[in-house]
Amino acid sequence: DLFAPVAKLPRREGEAFKTGDLLVEFDCAGYLAQRKAAAAEHQALHLESQNKKVLAKHNAVGRHELGIAQAQVDGAAAKIEELDARIGQCKILAPFDGRVAELFVNQYEMPSAGNAIVSIINDNAFEVELIVPSEWLTWLHVDRPFEFDVDETGSVLEAKVTRFGAEVDPVSQTIKLIGRFSAHPPRIKPGMSGAALFN
């Protein structure tokens, strides 16, 4: 796990971002210094190993000693790989276009291991979840169009069924249905509710 304070939070809650934009950057100066030291150690051990290979050709070094020298080189290389992996976590880039829903850390704060840092949403691909009677499966199918009346805005949006939940709730005899809007819905936010109309 990365153990470093937050250096930059360029996006605030509610702000939009594009794929590849920086969302969070950690202060990894310590890891970069360790990486530099590990690279220098690897170089020194590599040169020592090469020297022992030359000596081994003249029977001045035993095979066992040569093996130890190579193992030390491999260990130093593994240390560099480990540090490179940590340094690769120093920046969190946006995986898609969207918005920052919530920030769970502040600048200069040291995040706790395993805790969320930032919550993001893709507001270009809103889905709507419906709970419908399982008996509707006799006529309801993927790509079936429907209208969704949004409570908070009063707007009626065109949508279509994209998939169904994995199982029927045996108590309520209902199933989850997921739909997608036909066009990007204006003024729609995650968490809004409404009612669906199937013709």
C-alpha positions in Angstrom: 0.0 0.0 0.0 1.0 3.6 -0.7 1.9 5.5 2.5 2.1 9.2 1.4 0.2 12.4 2.1 -2.1 14.0 -0.5 -0.2 16.7 -2.5 -2.9 17.8 -5.0 -6.7 17.6 -5.3 -7.2 19.6 -8.6 -10.9 18.7 -8.8 -13.5 19.7 -6.2 -16.8 18.0 -5.5 -19.2 18.4 -8.4 -16.5 19.4 -10.9 -16.3 17.7 -14.3 -13.2 15.9 -15.6 -12.1 14.2 -18.8 -10.5 10.7 -19.2 -6.9 10.9 -18.1 -7.3 14.0 -16.0 -5.5 14.1 -12.6 -7.9 13.5 -9.7 -5.5 12.9 -6.8 -1.7 13.2 -6.5 0.3 12.0 -3.5 3.6 13.4 -2.3 6.0 10.6 -3.3 9.3 12.4 -2.8 10.3 9.7 -0.2 9.6 6.9 -2.7 11.5 8.7 -5.5 14.5 9.1 -3.2 14.4 5.4 -2.3 14.1 4.5 -5.9 17.2 6.6 -6.7 19.2 4.9 -3.9 18.0 1.5 -5.0 19.1 2.2 -8.6 22.5 3.2 -7.4 22.8 0.1 -5.3 21.7 -2.1 -8.2 24.3 -0.5 -10.4 27.1 -1.1 -7.9 26.1 -4.7 -7.4 25.8 -5.2 -11.1 29.4 -3.9 -11.6 30.6 -6.1 -8.8 28.9 -9.1 -10.3 30.4 -8.4 -13.7 33.9 -8.1 -12.1 33.4 -11.5 -10.4 32.4 -13.1 -13.8 35.7 -11.9 -15.2 37.6 -13.3 -12.2 35.7 -16.6 -12.5 37.1 -17.1 -16.0 40.5 -17.1 -14.4 39.4 -19.4 -11.6 39.9 -16.5 -9.1 36.3 -16.7 -7.8 34.3 -19.8 -7.0 30.9 -20.6 -8.6 29.2 -20.2 -5.2 30.4 -16.7 -4.7 29.4 -15.8 -8.3 25.9 -17.1 -7.6 25.6 -15.0 -4.5 26.7 -11.9 -6.4 24.0 -12.5 -9.1 21.3 -13.1 -6.4 22.2 -9.7 -4.9 21.8 -8.1 -8.3 18.4 -9.8 -8.8 17.3 -8.7 -5.3 18.2 -5.1 -6.0 16.3 -5.2 -9.3 13.3 -6.6 -7.5 13.5 -3.7 -5.0 13.4 -1.2 -7.9 10.4 -2.9 -9.4 8.6 -2.7 -6.0 9.3 1.0 -5.8 8.3 1.6 -9.4 4.9 -0.1 -8.6 4.4 2.3 -5.6 5.4 5.3 -7.6 2.9 4.3 -10.2 0.2 4.7 -7.6 1.2 8.3 -6.8 -1.3 9.7 -9.3 -4.9 8.7 -9.7 -6.1 9.5 -13.2 -9.7 9.6 -14.4 -10.7 6.3 -16.1 -13.6 8.0 -17.9 -15.3 11.4 -18.5 -17.4 12.3 -15.5 -17.7 14.3 -12.3 -16.3 14.1 -8.7 -19.2 13.0 -6.5 -17.3 13.1 -3.2 -13.8 13.6 -1.8 -12.9 11.6 1.3 -9.5 13.3 2.0 -8.1 16.8 2.2 -4.9 18.2 0.8 -1.8 17.3 2.9 -3.8 14.6 4.7 -2.5 11.0 5.1 -5.2 8.6 3.9 -5.9 5.6 6.0 -5.1 2.2 4.3 -8.1 0.6 2.7 -10.3 3.7 2.9 -11.9 5.4 -0.1 -10.2 8.6 -1.4 -12.5 9.9 -4.1 -15.9 8.9 -5.5 -16.5 9.6 -9.1 -19.5 9.1 -11.5 -19.9 8.8 -15.2 -22.7 11.3 -15.9 -22.7 10.5 -19.6 -24.1 7.0 -19.1 -26.9 7.3 -16.6 -28.8 4.1 -15.9 -32.1 3.7 -14.2 -33.0 0.8 -11.9 -36.5 -0.4 -11.6 -38.1 -3.1 -9.5 -40.9 -4.8 -11.5 -43.2 -7.8 -10.9 -41.4 -11.0 -12.0 -44.5 -12.0 -14.0 -43.7 -9.1 -16.4 -40.9 -11.3 -17.7 -43.5 -13.0 -20.0 -43.6 -9.8 -22.1 -40.7 -7.6 -21.0 -37.4 -8.0 -22.9 -34.1 -6.3 -23.6 -34.5 -3.2 -25.8 -38.1 -2.7 -24.8 -38.7 1.1 -24.7 -40.3 2.9 -21.8 -40.8 6.4 -20.4 -39.4 7.5 -17.1 -41.1 10.3 -15.2 -38.5 11.9 -12.9 -40.0 13.1 -9.6 -37.4 15.8 -8.9 -37.6 17.6 -12.3 -41.0 16.6 -13.6 -39.4 15.6 -16.9 -40.4 12.5 -18.8 -37.4 10.7 -20.5 -37.3 8.1 -23.2 -35.4 4.9 -22.2 -35.0 1.3 -23.0 -34.4 -1.9 -21.1 -30.7 -3.0 -21.2 -30.6 -6.0 -18.8 -32.3 -7.7 -15.9 -31.1 -8.6 -12.4 -29.6 -12.1 -11.9 -32.5 -13.5 -9.7 -36.1 -13.0 -8.7 -36.8 -12.0 -5.1 -38.9 -15.0 -3.9 -40.6 -13.0 -1.1 -41.8 -10.0 -3.2 -41.9 -11.9 -6.5 -40.0 -9.0 -8.1 -36.9 -8.6 -10.3 -34.5 -5.7 -10.8 -34.5 -4.2 -14.3 -31.8 -1.8 -15.6 -32.5 0.7 -18.4 -30.6 3.4 -20.2 -31.8 6.8 -21.4 -32.0 7.2 -25.1 -30.3 10.7 -24.9 -28.2 12.4 -22.3 -30.7 13.6 -19.7 -30.5 17.2 -18.7 -30.6 18.2 -15.0 -30.5 14.5 -13.9 -28.4 13.6 -10.9 -27.6 10.2 -9.3 -30.1 9.2 -6.6 -33.1 10.8 -8.3 -36.3 8.7 -8.3 -39.4 8.4 -10.5 -41.8 6.0 -12.1 -41.7 4.1 -15.4 -44.4 3.7 -18.0 -44.5 0.8 -20.4 -46.9 1.1 -23.3 
